[in-house]
């Protein structure tokens, strides 16, 4: 039970806010109001009033010398458009002397939720800390909140005298209060802090010696508003007349038996250049005869991205995001064989992964899905599928003329080097590089919401005037990147009846830092001014894979780290700011809205999360972050690749693609089993979860707790 202890709290406030002639005799928390690094951070001292936002605030960080640190200034320009601080903050507390980091824990330092800025929801909740690091050179403590914080809510960081200095003495109340009571902004902050401390009830034997207030950013507002706009609209029906045969327009719907092959002329350069290959039509034979038709069509989707691939900030309370244009999107549909059910075919939207396209992973699952009577629908992600001039040529086995149609590529030559890379255009361009894929992910979610609306108004595949897909039975599955934006999608789209994200993780910053795309983080650090790489290149290894760095950050639940690595602190600051800016495109931020706390107008969704032990591309701790945030551990199943590899090394050490690995004879049974788990789940409308290998050891259904917080990579 909490005990209300007014006298010590009033004393703490007085000592924090009133300048004293004599400094504390001992170690205390520093307060330098001119520098975020010189005071507990985050803090509302570094924001200003903005009544157009749900938080009633807007971030207002000071800039460094922009001639010396241009990237930091560009990042802060973006940060200062946000309406609050990160919902998964790296909190820093500077001291005027050394502390005993072993005394730092969730009893001696913690957060208190002061409530949603709109409703006061969550007020009084206490949140612990994790991932503790002490930097002796800076005499600064860093840690993360032990759980994802609620959006647009106020939090107080509480530091107590349970923290000891290196001589075992309690840290003291700060006497560095000069400036707190002067000026409009600091006076307001001082009042809010005083009121919060007066209302704070805490237990235990430790006295509060310092505190800081901050307000978390709004996460879901843009996608909520855009979703409402899409659902209020009545779009034109999807158009399947996008094929050209002998110069005449034809319906791009092909019986599988009539298709000899589909040539993909991928637009890969601005000359223009093309790379020719073939779509994986043999994948449809996993369950022979299950897929009856392959169809292509197009629809228009509102485009909220600018040419520089970011969505302009709008006030989160009074604003309404505005589309910049609309884009014509090509979709791909695999229709099951056999008689169409009354009401149409249930349909699973399948989201492909990073560097992939709708011409990859969706093909590998379509046959098993169709065997359960489920159609598979897909689009290309922003920046994927090659450039816009790509095309498909459908070769006929029945002697018919070839049919040509647009491939729907969404890549661009963003860097101007004449090449359209596999993901080029999903990230924001400089000077807003800190946004990374946040808005490309959100635009993809917008496109998926629009595609749901297209199914709802009726998708007439064969042109007989009757809808062929069941608008009441729309599901979602996605792999990797598709699991990432799919988790966001499941959090905001009410029409999805059930979902299965496969190998998702968040944040993207953490996925890249810990996994196979770490070299991309290294490239970004190398390109900063000044550059931040702090490890020598690996001899004999080509660029960019010889770019190394050591950020020296602990994983969850590990012992506190004493940082002695030169340059590591600067790297962690950049990574923290990246994660902060990208939170509204982070699947972790939306996980709670799937089941735990549905958004207004949404219901609880049945979901299943599939992941694999030792995933080296999307590491286990990043998947656990999603499951923890959404209270979804009981809805997770894990593929034990460590056990499968022990039986037969041919399965491979990195199980990231275990769902789609049908071309590997060793891995195919696990892939098909995982696909059958999804198909059965959808066929039962989210009611039935099978164990793909029954009593076998290779799938845990659900995952055995605790959730994995280490990397588990196979040596």
Secondary structure by P-SEA (a helix, b strand, c coil): ccccccaaaaaaaaaaccccccccccbbbbbcccccccccccccccbbbbccccccbbbbbbbccccccaaaaaaaaaaaaccccccccbbbbbbccccccccccccccbbbbcccccccccccccccccbbbbbccccbbbbcccccccccbbbbbbbccccccccccccccccccccccccaaaaaaaaaaaaaaaacccccccccccbbbbbbbbccaaaaaaaaaaaaccccccccccccccccccccccccccccbbbbbccccccbbbbbbbccccccccccccccccccbbbbbbbcccccccccccccccbbbbbcbbbbbbbbbbbbcccccccccccccccccccccccccccccaaaaaaacbbbbbbbcccccccccbbbbbbbcccccbbbbbccccccccccccccccccccccccccccccaaaaaaaaaaaaaaaaaaaaacccccccccccccccbbbbbbccaaaaaaaaaaaccccccbbbbccccccaaaaaacccaaaaaaaaaaacccccccccccccccccccbbbbccccccccccccccccaaaaaaaaaaaaaaaaccccccccccccccccccccccccbbbbbbcccccccaaaaaaaaaaacccccbbbcaaaaaaaacccccccccccccccccccaaaaaaaaaaaaaaaaaaccccccccccccccccccccccccccccccc
